Amino acid sequence: MLREQILTVLSQGKFVSGEALGKMFGVTRAAIAKHIKAINEMGVDVYSVHGKGYRLSNPLVLLDKAVIEKQLQNRGLNFRVDSHAMIDSTNSFLMRKLPNNVKQGDICIAEYQSHGRGRRGRQWISPFGSHLYLSMYWSLEQGVNAAMGMSVAVALAIYDTIIELTGESVQLKWPNDVYWQGKKLAGILIELEGQPLEPSHSVIGIGLNINMPDKSAELIDQPWSALSQFSKSIDRNLLASELIFNLQRRLSEHAQSGLKTMIDTWNQLDWFIEQPVKIISGEKETLGICKGIDHNGALRLDVNGAIQTIYGGEVSLRGQE
């Protein structure tokens, strides 16, 4: 794709004229200008200077499949990595490969998602080369019921990775978010296919904010945070490989022993623990005190002294105003 080729040239961080780009790719300067406009709309800050040409405001270090796979092999993992400059959704890519064209631990990463998705049908803003968009295939030999509590394991894998690479602790928000200082840093989307008690499939999607462009920030309708706010030198390839390693470690732990070894850690990191919260399900709101999670990964909510168990699905957790 021409847009991808232009970005590869511009990722070096130097000025390149529209004329030079046109000659490289056999198109007119007007065609290059249209592609530059589209690239800006993807969240990439490209500026132009008369007489010099186009340049990125900051050089891009693109994800490198070979580097990530080598780092995984050094950790004893031979997972297959599919890397894309542009894709509709990393989750959708792996879901389309079910059931016969995937194997345990298959990974899809991308620089840009045109239709990135979050829970409850929300769009995940996915500017080019700025964040990490990663999905993993994980088989469920005991059926989709075995996915209960999986989002807890995934959130802890994100926590493990960030504290290892930055030394900074983050907070967790039930059922599928990672926070830093009360603002969303990462989100999780787990999609399932199969039957309750038969071998089934899961695709685990993670969007992790790294360096938020100003234009993309304007599109987000909730408080957000990014790794660049507390860590100035982020190697996205190392981040990806460490996250994949921690995902397989936590998911293997979950498959073997459920959440019994993870509950205490989650509850220590729970952003809303012992705080007044509300659960929103459709038009219904339930007020109570967050008491952390149980052995199934369900939320424990104290409502007037009685503990209610709230499972995931189409519910939302908010702090009380």
C-alpha positions as CSV (number, residue, x, y, z in Angstrom):
1,M,0.0,0.0,0.0
2,L,1.4,3.4,-1.0
3,R,0.4,5.0,2.3
4,E,2.4,2.4,4.2
5,Q,5.4,2.9,1.9
6,I,5.4,6.7,2.4
7,L,5.3,6.2,6.1
8,T,8.3,3.9,6.0
9,V,10.3,6.6,4.2
10,L,9.1,9.4,6.6
11,S,9.8,7.2,9.6
12,Q,13.5,8.1,9.3
13,G,12.6,11.6,10.5
14,K,14.1,13.5,7.6
15,F,12.6,16.0,5.2
16,V,11.5,14.4,1.9
17,S,10.0,16.4,-0.9
18,G,6.7,15.6,-2.5
19,E,8.5,15.5,-5.8
20,A,11.0,12.9,-4.5
21,L,8.2,10.8,-3.0
22,G,6.4,10.9,-6.3
23,K,9.4,9.7,-8.2
24,M,10.0,6.9,-5.7
25,F,6.5,5.5,-6.1
26,G,5.6,6.6,-9.7
27,V,2.8,9.0,-8.8
28,T,2.1,12.7,-9.0
29,R,2.9,15.2,-6.3
30,A,-0.9,15.8,-6.0
31,A,-1.4,12.1,-5.2
32,I,1.4,12.3,-2.6
33,A,-0.4,15.3,-1.0
34,K,-3.6,13.3,-0.8
35,H,-1.9,10.5,0.9
36,I,-0.1,12.8,3.4
37,K,-3.6,14.2,4.3
38,A,-4.8,10.7,4.9
39,I,-1.8,9.9,7.0
40,N,-2.5,13.0,9.2
41,E,-6.0,11.7,9.7
42,M,-4.5,8.4,11.0
43,G,-3.0,10.3,13.9
44,V,0.5,10.8,12.5
45,D,1.7,14.4,12.7
46,V,3.3,15.2,9.3
47,Y,4.2,18.8,8.6
48,S,5.5,20.4,5.5
49,V,8.0,23.2,4.9
50,H,8.2,25.0,1.6
51,G,11.3,24.1,-0.3
52,K,12.1,21.1,2.0
53,G,9.1,18.8,1.8
54,Y,7.4,16.6,4.4
55,R,8.7,15.4,7.7
56,L,7.3,13.7,10.8
57,S,7.2,15.8,14.0
58,N,9.0,12.8,15.7
59,P,10.8,9.9,14.1
60,L,8.9,6.6,14.2
61,V,10.5,3.3,15.4
62,L,8.3,0.7,13.8
63,L,7.5,-2.7,15.2
64,D,9.8,-5.4,13.9
65,K,8.4,-8.9,13.7
66,A,11.8,-10.5,13.4
67,V,13.1,-8.7,16.5
68,I,10.0,-9.6,18.6
69,E,10.2,-13.3,17.5
70,K,13.9,-13.4,18.4
71,Q,13.2,-11.9,21.8
72,L,10.5,-14.5,22.4
73,Q,12.8,-17.3,21.3
74,N,15.3,-16.1,23.9
75,R,12.6,-16.6,26.5
76,G,11.8,-20.1,25.2
77,L,8.7,-19.3,23.2
78,N,8.2,-20.0,19.5
79,F,5.0,-18.1,19.0
80,R,4.1,-17.0,15.5
81,V,3.8,-13.2,15.0
82,D,1.8,-11.6,12.3
83,S,2.8,-7.9,11.9
84,H,0.8,-5.4,9.9
85,A,1.3,-1.7,9.2
86,M,-2.5,-1.2,8.8
87,I,-5.4,-3.5,9.6
88,D,-9.0,-3.3,10.5
89,S,-8.6,-4.9,14.0
90,T,-6.0,-7.3,15.4
91,N,-8.7,-9.2,17.1
92,S,-10.8,-9.5,13.9
93,F,-7.7,-10.8,12.1
94,L,-7.3,-13.7,14.5
95,M,-11.0,-14.4,14.7
96,R,-11.2,-14.8,11.0
97,K,-8.6,-17.5,11.2
98,L,-10.7,-19.7,13.6
99,P,-10.9,-22.6,14.0
100,N,-8.3,-24.3,11.7
101,N,-5.7,-21.7,10.9
102,V,-4.5,-20.8,14.4
103,K,-2.2,-22.4,16.9
104,Q,-1.6,-21.7,20.6
105,G,0.1,-18.4,21.2
106,D,-0.4,-16.9,17.7
107,I,0.1,-13.1,17.8
108,C,-1.2,-10.3,15.7
109,I,0.3,-6.8,16.1
110,A,-0.3,-3.7,14.1
111,E,0.8,-0.1,13.8
112,Y,-2.7,1.2,13.0
113,Q,-6.3,-0.2,13.3
114,S,-9.0,1.3,11.1
115,H,-11.7,-0.4,13.2
116,G,-10.1,-1.0,16.6
117,R,-12.7,-2.2,19.1
118,G,-13.3,-2.0,22.8
119,R,-15.9,-3.6,25.0
120,R,-19.6,-2.8,24.5
121,G,-19.0,-1.9,20.8
122,R,-16.9,1.1,21.6
123,Q,-14.2,2.3,19.1
124,W,-10.6,2.0,20.2
125,I,-8.7,5.0,18.9
126,S,-5.6,3.6,17.2
127,P,-3.2,6.2,15.8
128,F,-0.4,4.9,13.6
129,G,2.9,3.9,15.3
130,S,1.9,5.5,18.6
131,H,0.7,2.7,20.8
132,L,0.6,-1.1,21.0
133,Y,-2.2,-3.0,19.5
134,L,-1.8,-6.7,20.1
135,S,-4.0,-9.8,20.0
136,M,-3.2,-13.4,21.1
137,Y,-5.0,-16.7,20.3
138,W,-5.4,-19.0,23.3
139,S,-7.2,-22.3,23.2
140,L,-9.6,-23.4,25.8
141,E,-9.5,-27.1,26.0
142,Q,-12.2,-27.3,28.7
143,G,-14.6,-25.0,26.9
144,V,-15.6,-21.4,27.0
145,N,-16.5,-21.7,30.7
146,A,-12.7,-21.9,31.3
147,A,-12.4,-18.3,30.2
148,M,-14.0,-17.2,33.5
149,G,-11.6,-14.8,35.2
150,M,-9.3,-14.7,32.2
151,S,-9.4,-10.9,32.0
152,V,-7.9,-10.8,35.5
153,A,-4.9,-12.8,34.3
154,V,-4.5,-10.6,31.3
155,A,-4.7,-7.4,33.3
156,L,-2.0,-8.7,35.7
157,A,0.2,-9.6,32.7
158,I,0.0,-6.0,31.6
159,Y,0.9,-4.9,35.2
160,D,3.8,-7.3,35.3
161,T,5.2,-6.0,32.0
162,I,4.9,-2.3,32.9
163,I,6.5,-2.6,36.3
164,E,9.3,-4.7,34.9
165,L,10.1,-2.2,32.2
166,T,9.4,1.1,33.9
167,G,9.4,0.4,37.6
168,E,6.1,2.2,37.8
169,S,3.1,0.5,39.3
170,V,-0.3,0.8,37.7
171,Q,-3.9,0.2,38.9
172,L,-6.5,-2.3,37.7
173,K,-10.2,-1.6,37.1
174,W,-12.7,-4.4,36.9
175,P,-13.4,-6.0,34.5
176,N,-10.9,-5.1,31.8
177,D,-9.0,-1.8,32.2
178,V,-5.5,-0.8,33.4
179,Y,-5.2,2.7,35.0
180,W,-2.4,5.0,35.8
181,Q,-3.2,7.7,38.4
182,G,-6.9,7.1,37.8
183,K,-6.8,7.5,34.0
184,K,-7.1,4.7,31.4
185,L,-3.8,3.4,30.2
186,A,-4.9,0.1,28.6
187,G,-8.0,-1.9,27.7
188,I,-8.7,-5.6,27.2
189,L,-11.2,-7.2,24.8
190,I,-11.6,-11.0,25.0
191,E,-13.7,-12.7,22.4
192,L,-14.8,-16.3,22.6
193,E,-16.0,-19.0,20.1
194,G,-17.2,-22.5,21.1
195,Q,-19.3,-24.4,23.5
196,P,-19.3,-24.3,27.4
197,L,-17.8,-27.8,27.9
198,E,-16.0,-28.5,24.5
199,P,-12.6,-27.5,23.2
200,S,-13.0,-23.8,22.3
201,H,-11.2,-20.7,21.3
202,S,-10.4,-17.2,22.7
203,V,-8.8,-14.2,21.2
204,I,-7.3,-11.7,23.7
205,G,-6.9,-8.1,22.5
206,I,-4.9,-5.4,24.2
207,G,-4.6,-1.7,23.4
208,L,-1.9,0.0,25.4
209,N,-1.3,3.7,25.2
210,I,2.3,4.7,24.7
211,N,2.6,8.2,23.1
212,M,-0.7,9.8,22.5
213,P,-0.8,12.3,19.5
214,D,-2.7,15.5,20.2
215,K,-5.2,14.9,17.4
216,S,-6.1,11.5,18.6
217,A,-6.5,12.7,22.2
218,E,-9.2,15.0,21.0
219,L,-11.3,12.0,19.9
220,I,-11.2,10.2,23.3
221,D,-14.2,10.8,25.5
222,Q,-12.7,9.7,28.9
223,P,-9.6,10.5,30.9
224,W,-6.6,8.7,29.5
225,S,-2.9,8.2,30.3
226,A,0.1,6.9,28.3
227,L,3.4,5.3,29.1
228,S,5.3,8.3,27.9
229,Q,3.9,10.3,30.8
230,F,6.1,8.3,33.2
231,S,8.7,6.6,31.0
232,K,10.6,8.5,28.4
233,S,12.4,5.7,26.6
234,I,10.1,3.0,25.5
235,D,11.2,0.2,23.1
236,R,7.9,-1.0,21.6
237,N,9.5,-4.2,20.3
238,L,10.7,-5.1,23.8
239,L,7.4,-4.0,25.3
240,A,5.6,-6.3,22.9
241,S,7.8,-9.4,23.6
242,E,7.7,-8.9,27.3
243,L,3.9,-8.6,27.3
244,I,3.6,-11.7,25.2
245,F,5.8,-13.6,27.6
246,N,3.8,-12.4,30.6
247,L,0.5,-13.2,28.9
248,Q,1.5,-16.8,28.3
249,R,2.8,-17.1,31.9
250,R,-0.3,-15.7,33.5
251,L,-2.7,-17.6,31.1
252,S,-0.9,-20.9,31.8
253,E,-1.2,-20.1,35.5
254,H,-4.9,-19.4,35.1
255,A,-5.4,-22.6,33.1
256,Q,-3.7,-24.7,35.8
257,S,-5.0,-23.2,39.0
258,G,-7.6,-20.5,38.2
259,L,-7.3,-17.2,40.1
260,K,-6.4,-18.5,43.6
261,T,-2.8,-17.3,43.2
262,M,-3.9,-13.9,41.7
263,I,-6.7,-12.6,43.8
264,D,-4.6,-11.0,46.4
265,T,-2.5,-9.2,43.9
266,W,-5.5,-7.9,42.0
267,N,-7.2,-6.7,45.2
268,Q,-4.0,-4.8,46.1
269,L,-4.0,-3.1,42.7
270,D,-7.8,-2.5,42.4
271,W,-8.4,1.2,41.8
272,F,-11.8,1.1,43.4
273,I,-11.2,-1.2,46.3
274,E,-13.3,-0.1,49.4
275,Q,-14.6,2.9,47.4
276,P,-18.2,3.8,46.6
277,V,-19.0,2.7,43.1
278,K,-22.0,2.1,40.8
279,I,-22.7,-0.7,38.4
280,I,-24.5,0.3,35.2
281,S,-26.4,-2.4,33.3
282,G,-28.6,-1.0,30.6
283,E,-30.9,1.5,32.4
284,K,-30.2,0.0,35.8
285,E,-27.7,1.4,38.3
286,T,-26.6,-0.4,41.5
287,L,-24.7,1.5,44.2
288,G,-22.4,-0.1,46.6
289,I,-18.8,-0.5,48.0
290,C,-16.3,-2.3,45.9
291,K,-14.9,-5.3,47.8
292,G,-12.5,-6.6,45.0
293,I,-13.0,-9.8,43.2
294,D,-13.8,-13.4,44.0
295,H,-12.2,-16.7,42.8
296,N,-14.2,-16.5,39.6
297,G,-13.0,-13.0,38.8
298,A,-16.5,-11.5,39.6
299,L,-16.8,-8.2,41.4
300,R,-17.8,-8.3,45.0
301,L,-20.2,-5.4,45.7
302,D,-21.3,-4.5,49.2
303,V,-24.9,-3.2,48.9
304,N,-26.2,-2.1,52.3
305,G,-24.2,-4.7,54.1
306,A,-25.0,-7.6,51.8
307,I,-22.4,-8.9,49.2
308,Q,-23.6,-9.1,45.6
309,T,-21.6,-10.9,43.0
310,I,-21.4,-9.1,39.7
311,Y,-20.1,-10.9,36.6
312,G,-18.7,-9.2,33.4
313,G,-20.6,-8.9,30.2
314,E,-22.5,-5.8,29.3
315,V,-22.0,-4.0,32.6
316,S,-19.9,-0.9,33.4
317,L,-18.2,0.1,36.7
318,R,-17.9,3.7,37.7
319,G,-17.0,5.7,40.8
320,Q,-19.9,7.4,42.5
321,E,-19.9,11.1,41.7
